[in-house]
Every structure is written in C-alpha cells, then in structure tokens.
Amino acid sequence: MSAGTTPGAGRKDAEGSSATWARADRIGLALSWAAGIFLCVVAASIVIYMAIRGIQFLRPQLLFQSPEADLNQAQSGGFLDPLVGTFLLTVMATVIAAPLGVATAIWLTEYGRPAWLARPVESGVEVIAGTPSIVLAIFGLLIFQQGLFGIFSITGGDGEVLGRSFFAAAAMMSFIALPLVVGATREALQAVPNHVREASYALGKTKAATIRRVLLPAIRPGIGTGAALGMGRIAGDTAIVVILLGATLKFQPKESLPLLGTLQGTGSTLTSYVYGNSPAGEGDAPEKAYAAAFMLLLVVIGLNYTVDRLSRGRKGLSWSV
C-alpha cells in the first residue's frame, strides 16, 4: 500500500458505484431493495392495523375477567384465562425446548460422534421442523392417552385418560421451538473462531470446561434468538391448543393440588380465543377477537424483548436495585 492511501480505499474502488454495474446486476439490486421494502411494509401494516383495531376495542376489564360459557361472547366476560394460558404454555414449552435444543446443538457441532448417530439426529431435527403442528398434535394425543401418562392428563368420569392438558400441549409445543433453538445455537457456535477453543485448550481446560466456561457465555445471544423465535411460534399456534389443550374458554383443572391441577387440566390460549370469537368461529364477537389478537401481538413482542435482554447477560440488565 502506498503512502497516503486510506485503509479500505482499495476495496471501495474495486466495488465501485452501482451506476457502473452491468444492467442485470443493477436490476438484481433494485429487486433486492424492493423485496426488503415490501417485507417491511407488510410487517408494519400488520402491526399498525392490529394496533388500531385492538386499541379501539380493548377495555381494561377484558384483562381481568374470565370468559363465560355463552353463545353471545360479545356480552360475556373477558379473556383472562386465555391470556394466562398463553403465558403458561409458552413458558412450559420453552423450558423443555431450550435445554434440549442447546444440548443437541452442542453435541452436533462440538462432538458429532458417533457419526452414524449424529447424521440421523440432524435429519430428525429437520423432519420435526417441517412437520405440521396438526400432525404433532395427533401424535401427542396418541401418546398421552396411554394409561402410563394419566398423571399428566385430565381424565373422564370413568377414569379414561383423555390425553389433554397443559403438560401434553407443552410437550408437543416444544417440538415446534426445538428446531429453531438448535439452528440458532449451531450458527452461533460455528461463528466462534477456532482459536478461541484452542486458547482454552492451551490453558489446560478440557472440552467440557471450554464449552461451559467459554462457548456458552459467548453464544448467549444466539441461544436467546432461537428461544425468542420458538416462543413466538408457540404463542401463535392453534392446532395443538385445540387438540391437546381442549380449547376450553375457562381453566378446567383436575382435582389435585391447585397449580398442579391446573397444569393437568384443560384451558385455552389467545389464539384459540381469537379463532372462537372471529367471524369464522361460534362466539360472534369480532371486537373481542381484535382485542385479544392485539394482546397476543404484545405478548410475543414482550417475550422476544425479555429473552433478548436476558441473553445479553447482566450487563444488558440496567435495572437499579
């Protein structure tokens, strides 16, 4: 490099202005810009429309009143139970998916042995990612209807295991989030330079200690990203809620300890509540559907923000004590 040359100037000169590109390249750049702007417009339109409609019909009492079993939902209660059910189901499924997904990603990326097992596991994760949630729901119903899992499910009057509960729904919901956690964690691990691992080994650390003390702290943002994406998918699913949670308007706990009985019983989430009160459902209360949909949007945004802040570690949490 000659004296007086600014670092990076050579690369900038090599790239040149887009005005000097070939016509096909300029068309490709324009289409890329158009695609990005189109996606931004669509996302902004959804958020703005749901915000306007949701705020228009949202009333404070809807957040603190349980829904009532009535054909005219427009005049019966709020959506407290579906709101709490959304939080419960999302947290339970994420607690299952996050550790399992991180462990799977670490094993595939850092070990990958034995190869005859690693390849089927990787393919299995891809298969789960492409499996419709309705198929997972039917599979979960088949599993949790077995007498062995009766403790995790609500039962009928004759003792028959129905296979519907928060436990059953959360177990199947975790498979929706699992591929997202695995994918994000693997990408984060692959982004860590090899010399970081080698430096840890040079200091006498074992592979397990390197993963625990070096790699895991470094990939927390990636883990948080996967968990946040998974939580959004969990909170927005309906098929598993209808089949494995029962989609009952109010909590119907099993006769047991208070909290345990609720988790063993049936309930609903905001997604099933929105569907039931939309013009396609039977509740005939579109105003409540808009309000609940807006709350669901806020829940997803809030969960994503919380996980993102937690993934940044204590430095990102600037709350004063």
C-alpha positions as CSV (number, residue, x, y, z in Angstrom):
1,M,0.0,0.0,0.0
2,S,1.5,3.4,-1.0
3,A,1.9,6.2,1.4
4,G,-1.2,8.3,2.0
5,T,-3.6,5.5,0.9
6,T,-6.6,5.2,3.2
7,P,-7.2,1.7,4.5
8,G,-10.2,0.2,2.8
9,A,-10.0,2.6,-0.1
10,G,-8.8,-0.2,-2.5
11,R,-11.8,-2.3,-1.7
12,K,-14.2,0.6,-2.1
13,D,-12.6,1.4,-5.5
14,A,-12.9,-2.2,-6.5
15,E,-16.6,-2.3,-5.7
16,G,-17.3,0.9,-7.5
17,S,-20.6,2.7,-7.7
18,S,-23.7,0.7,-8.7
19,A,-24.1,3.1,-11.7
20,T,-21.1,1.3,-13.2
21,W,-22.5,-2.2,-12.8
22,A,-23.9,-4.3,-15.6
23,R,-27.6,-3.9,-16.3
24,A,-28.5,-7.3,-14.9
25,D,-26.7,-6.5,-11.6
26,R,-28.5,-3.2,-11.3
27,I,-31.8,-4.9,-11.8
28,G,-30.9,-7.6,-9.2
29,L,-30.0,-4.8,-6.7
30,A,-33.3,-3.0,-7.4
31,L,-35.3,-6.2,-6.9
32,S,-33.5,-6.9,-3.6
33,W,-34.3,-3.4,-2.4
34,A,-37.9,-3.8,-3.5
35,A,-38.2,-7.2,-1.7
36,G,-36.8,-5.8,1.5
37,I,-39.0,-2.7,1.4
38,F,-42.1,-4.9,0.6
39,L,-41.5,-7.1,3.7
40,C,-41.1,-4.0,5.9
41,V,-44.3,-2.5,4.6
42,V,-46.2,-5.8,5.2
43,A,-44.9,-6.2,8.7
44,A,-45.6,-2.5,9.5
45,S,-49.1,-2.8,8.1
46,I,-49.9,-5.8,10.2
47,V,-48.6,-4.2,13.4
48,I,-50.3,-0.8,12.7
49,Y,-53.6,-2.4,11.7
50,M,-53.8,-4.7,14.7
51,A,-52.8,-1.8,17.0
52,I,-55.5,0.5,15.6
53,R,-58.2,-2.2,15.8
54,G,-57.0,-3.7,19.1
55,I,-56.8,-0.4,20.9
56,Q,-60.2,0.5,19.5
57,F,-61.9,-2.5,21.2
58,L,-59.6,-3.2,24.1
59,R,-61.1,-2.5,27.5
60,P,-59.3,-2.9,30.9
61,Q,-62.0,-5.2,32.2
62,L,-61.3,-7.7,29.5
63,L,-57.9,-8.4,31.0
64,F,-59.2,-9.1,34.5
65,Q,-62.4,-11.1,33.7
66,S,-62.6,-14.8,32.8
67,P,-64.7,-15.7,29.8
68,E,-68.1,-17.1,30.3
69,A,-69.8,-20.0,28.5
70,D,-72.3,-18.1,26.4
71,L,-73.2,-18.2,22.8
72,N,-73.1,-14.4,22.7
73,Q,-69.5,-13.8,23.7
74,A,-69.8,-10.1,23.0
75,Q,-71.6,-9.7,26.3
76,S,-69.9,-12.4,28.5
77,G,-66.6,-11.8,30.3
78,G,-63.1,-11.1,29.2
79,F,-60.1,-13.2,28.2
80,L,-58.1,-13.5,31.5
81,D,-57.9,-17.3,31.3
82,P,-56.7,-17.4,27.7
83,L,-54.1,-14.7,28.5
84,V,-52.7,-16.7,31.4
85,G,-52.9,-19.9,29.4
86,T,-50.7,-18.3,26.7
87,F,-48.0,-17.4,29.3
88,L,-48.2,-20.9,30.9
89,L,-48.0,-22.8,27.7
90,T,-45.2,-20.7,26.2
91,V,-43.1,-20.8,29.3
92,M,-43.5,-24.6,29.8
93,A,-42.8,-25.4,26.2
94,T,-39.7,-23.2,26.2
95,V,-38.4,-24.7,29.4
96,I,-38.5,-28.1,27.7
97,A,-37.2,-27.0,24.2
98,A,-34.3,-24.6,25.2
99,P,-32.1,-27.0,27.2
100,L,-32.8,-29.9,24.8
101,G,-32.1,-27.8,21.8
102,V,-28.9,-26.3,23.2
103,A,-27.6,-29.7,24.2
104,T,-28.4,-31.2,20.8
105,A,-26.7,-28.3,19.0
106,I,-23.6,-28.5,21.2
107,W,-23.3,-32.3,20.6
108,L,-23.8,-32.0,16.8
109,T,-21.4,-29.1,16.4
110,E,-18.7,-29.8,19.0
111,Y,-18.7,-33.6,19.0
112,G,-20.7,-35.1,16.2
113,R,-19.7,-38.6,17.3
114,P,-20.6,-41.3,16.6
115,A,-21.3,-40.2,13.0
116,W,-23.8,-43.0,12.4
117,L,-26.0,-41.4,15.2
118,A,-25.2,-37.7,14.5
119,R,-26.5,-37.8,10.9
120,P,-29.9,-39.3,11.8
121,V,-30.3,-36.8,14.7
122,E,-29.6,-33.9,12.3
123,S,-32.1,-35.3,9.8
124,G,-34.6,-35.8,12.6
125,V,-34.4,-32.2,13.6
126,E,-35.1,-31.2,10.0
127,V,-38.0,-33.5,9.8
128,I,-39.5,-32.1,13.0
129,A,-39.0,-28.6,11.6
130,G,-41.1,-29.5,8.6
131,T,-43.8,-31.4,10.4
132,P,-47.2,-29.6,10.5
133,S,-48.3,-28.8,14.1
134,I,-51.6,-30.7,13.5
135,V,-49.5,-33.9,13.0
136,L,-47.6,-33.3,16.2
137,A,-51.0,-32.8,18.0
138,I,-52.4,-36.1,16.8
139,F,-49.2,-37.9,17.7
140,G,-49.2,-36.2,21.2
141,L,-52.8,-37.3,21.7
142,L,-51.9,-40.9,20.9
143,I,-49.1,-40.8,23.4
144,F,-50.8,-39.0,26.3
145,Q,-53.9,-41.1,26.0
146,Q,-51.9,-44.1,27.3
147,G,-52.6,-45.0,30.9
148,L,-48.9,-44.6,31.7
149,F,-49.2,-40.8,31.2
150,G,-52.5,-40.5,33.1
151,I,-50.8,-38.4,35.8
152,F,-50.1,-35.7,33.1
153,S,-53.6,-35.5,31.7
154,I,-57.2,-34.9,32.6
155,T,-59.4,-38.0,33.0
156,G,-63.0,-38.7,32.2
157,G,-65.7,-39.7,34.7
158,D,-64.9,-43.4,34.2
159,G,-61.2,-42.9,34.7
160,E,-60.4,-42.8,31.0
161,V,-57.2,-40.8,30.2
162,L,-58.2,-38.1,27.7
163,G,-54.7,-37.0,26.8
164,R,-55.5,-33.3,27.1
165,S,-53.7,-31.0,29.5
166,F,-51.1,-28.2,29.7
167,F,-48.4,-30.8,30.1
168,A,-49.4,-32.6,26.9
169,A,-49.7,-29.4,24.9
170,A,-46.4,-28.0,26.2
171,A,-44.6,-31.3,25.4
172,M,-45.7,-31.1,21.8
173,M,-45.3,-27.4,21.5
174,S,-41.6,-27.8,22.5
175,F,-41.1,-29.7,19.2
176,I,-42.2,-26.6,17.4
177,A,-39.5,-24.5,19.1
178,L,-36.8,-27.2,19.1
179,P,-35.5,-26.8,15.5
180,L,-35.3,-23.0,15.9
181,V,-33.2,-23.3,19.1
182,V,-31.0,-26.0,17.5
183,G,-30.4,-23.9,14.4
184,A,-29.7,-20.6,16.1
185,T,-27.3,-22.3,18.6
186,R,-25.4,-24.1,15.9
187,E,-25.0,-21.0,13.9
188,A,-23.7,-19.2,17.0
189,L,-21.2,-22.0,17.8
190,Q,-19.9,-22.1,14.2
191,A,-19.4,-18.3,14.4
192,V,-17.0,-18.7,17.3
193,P,-13.4,-18.7,15.9
194,N,-11.4,-21.9,16.4
195,H,-8.6,-20.0,18.0
196,V,-10.9,-19.3,21.0
197,R,-11.2,-23.0,21.6
198,E,-7.5,-23.6,21.1
199,A,-6.6,-20.9,23.6
200,S,-8.8,-22.6,26.2
201,Y,-7.2,-25.9,25.5
202,A,-3.7,-24.4,25.7
203,L,-4.6,-23.2,29.2
204,G,-5.3,-26.8,30.2
205,K,-9.1,-26.7,30.0
206,T,-11.0,-29.8,29.0
207,K,-13.5,-29.8,26.1
208,A,-16.4,-29.9,28.6
209,A,-14.9,-26.9,30.6
210,T,-14.4,-25.0,27.3
211,I,-18.0,-25.5,26.3
212,R,-19.3,-24.5,29.8
213,R,-17.0,-21.5,30.5
214,V,-16.1,-20.1,27.1
215,L,-18.6,-21.2,24.4
216,L,-21.9,-21.0,26.3
217,P,-21.3,-17.4,27.5
218,A,-20.2,-16.4,24.0
219,I,-23.3,-17.8,22.3
220,R,-26.0,-16.5,24.7
221,P,-27.3,-14.0,22.1
222,G,-27.7,-16.9,19.6
223,I,-29.5,-19.1,22.2
224,G,-31.7,-16.1,23.1
225,T,-32.6,-15.6,19.4
226,G,-33.6,-19.2,18.9
227,A,-35.6,-19.2,22.1
228,A,-37.4,-16.0,21.2
229,L,-38.3,-17.3,17.7
230,G,-39.5,-20.5,19.3
231,M,-41.6,-18.6,21.8
232,G,-43.3,-16.7,19.0
233,R,-44.1,-19.9,17.2
234,I,-45.5,-21.5,20.4
235,A,-47.7,-18.5,21.3
236,G,-49.1,-18.3,17.8
237,D,-50.0,-22.0,17.3
238,T,-53.6,-23.1,17.4
239,A,-53.8,-26.7,16.2
240,I,-52.1,-28.2,19.3
241,V,-54.1,-26.0,21.6
242,V,-57.4,-27.2,20.1
243,I,-56.5,-30.9,20.2
244,L,-54.2,-31.3,23.3
245,L,-55.4,-28.4,25.5
246,G,-59.1,-28.7,24.8
247,A,-59.5,-25.1,23.8
248,T,-62.0,-24.6,26.7
249,L,-62.8,-21.0,27.4
250,K,-62.0,-21.3,31.1
251,F,-59.5,-23.3,33.0
252,Q,-60.9,-26.8,33.9
253,P,-58.4,-28.1,36.4
254,K,-58.0,-31.7,37.5
255,E,-58.8,-32.5,41.1
256,S,-55.4,-32.2,42.6
257,L,-53.1,-29.5,44.1
258,P,-54.1,-26.0,42.9
259,L,-51.3,-25.3,40.5
260,L,-50.6,-28.9,39.6
261,G,-54.3,-29.5,39.0
262,T,-54.4,-26.5,36.5
263,L,-51.5,-27.9,34.6
264,Q,-53.1,-31.3,34.5
265,G,-56.4,-29.8,33.2
266,T,-57.6,-28.1,30.1
267,G,-57.7,-24.5,29.1
268,S,-57.2,-22.1,26.1
269,T,-54.8,-19.5,24.7
270,L,-55.3,-16.3,23.0
271,T,-55.0,-17.9,19.6
272,S,-58.0,-20.3,20.2
273,Y,-59.9,-17.4,21.8
274,V,-59.3,-15.2,18.8
275,Y,-60.5,-18.0,16.4
276,G,-63.5,-18.8,18.5
277,N,-64.7,-15.2,18.6
278,S,-63.8,-14.3,15.0
279,P,-66.4,-14.4,12.2
280,A,-65.1,-18.0,11.5
281,G,-65.9,-19.2,15.0
282,E,-69.0,-19.5,17.0
283,G,-68.5,-16.7,19.5
284,D,-69.6,-14.0,17.1
285,A,-67.6,-11.3,18.9
286,P,-65.1,-9.8,16.4
287,E,-64.4,-6.9,18.7
288,K,-63.1,-9.2,21.4
289,A,-61.2,-11.1,18.7
290,Y,-59.4,-7.9,17.6
291,A,-58.6,-7.0,21.3
292,A,-57.2,-10.5,22.0
293,A,-55.2,-10.5,18.8
294,F,-53.6,-7.2,19.8
295,M,-52.8,-8.6,23.2
296,L,-51.2,-11.7,21.6
297,L,-49.1,-9.4,19.5
298,L,-48.0,-7.5,22.6
299,V,-47.2,-10.8,24.4
300,V,-45.0,-12.0,21.5
301,I,-43.1,-8.7,21.3
302,G,-42.7,-8.6,25.1
303,L,-41.4,-12.2,25.3
304,N,-38.9,-11.5,22.5
305,Y,-37.7,-8.4,24.1
306,T,-37.3,-10.1,27.5
307,V,-35.4,-13.0,26.1
308,D,-33.2,-10.7,24.1
309,R,-32.3,-8.7,27.2
310,L,-31.6,-11.8,29.3
311,S,-29.4,-13.3,26.5
312,R,-27.2,-10.3,26.7
313,G,-26.3,-11.1,30.3
314,R,-26.2,-8.9,33.4
315,K,-24.6,-6.1,31.5
316,G,-27.8,-5.7,29.4
317,L,-30.0,-5.5,32.6
318,S,-29.7,-2.0,33.7
319,W,-32.4,-2.1,36.4
320,S,-31.4,-0.3,39.6
321,V,-31.6,-2.2,42.9
